[in-house]
């Protein structure tokens, strides 16, 4: 008599290791994310949208920014720099995150020439706050700064009709003003006279 041996259960297929992301592909992803920050109609993530908490109202300025702004001639009563998003319509749709704007409307602001780029972050709350921490001049110099954006009489941009939880329709320009601490801008109307 033959004895039947039980059939062997096939081994589960082994998973192939996922290829690791290279630094060049990581840079590309970061560049695309930065580009899409300002572009209307960027595809959103496929994950479920998360509720974003209201950003902290106050934050410290970057180290050395007060001294740099003083040397640049930005800290004085009435000091402001007109900025805009280059090559955009009057209104544009933005997302929270990194932001870059260009100085315009005059040949200079303090010692910063026209064309200086300001980089920082947009934070969503009741309004869209613009907090800028670096100024990059056309000749390649970078300075630490502590600037907040004002649109009209208010700090930050008003969210226009058509804004959503993770996107906001805003004006394409505004004015940057020096602050001593992020989020305190609306607390004092007259800055120190120096």
Order of alpha helices (4+ residues) and beta strands (2+ residues): alpha-alpha-beta-beta-beta-beta-beta-beta-beta-beta-beta-beta-beta
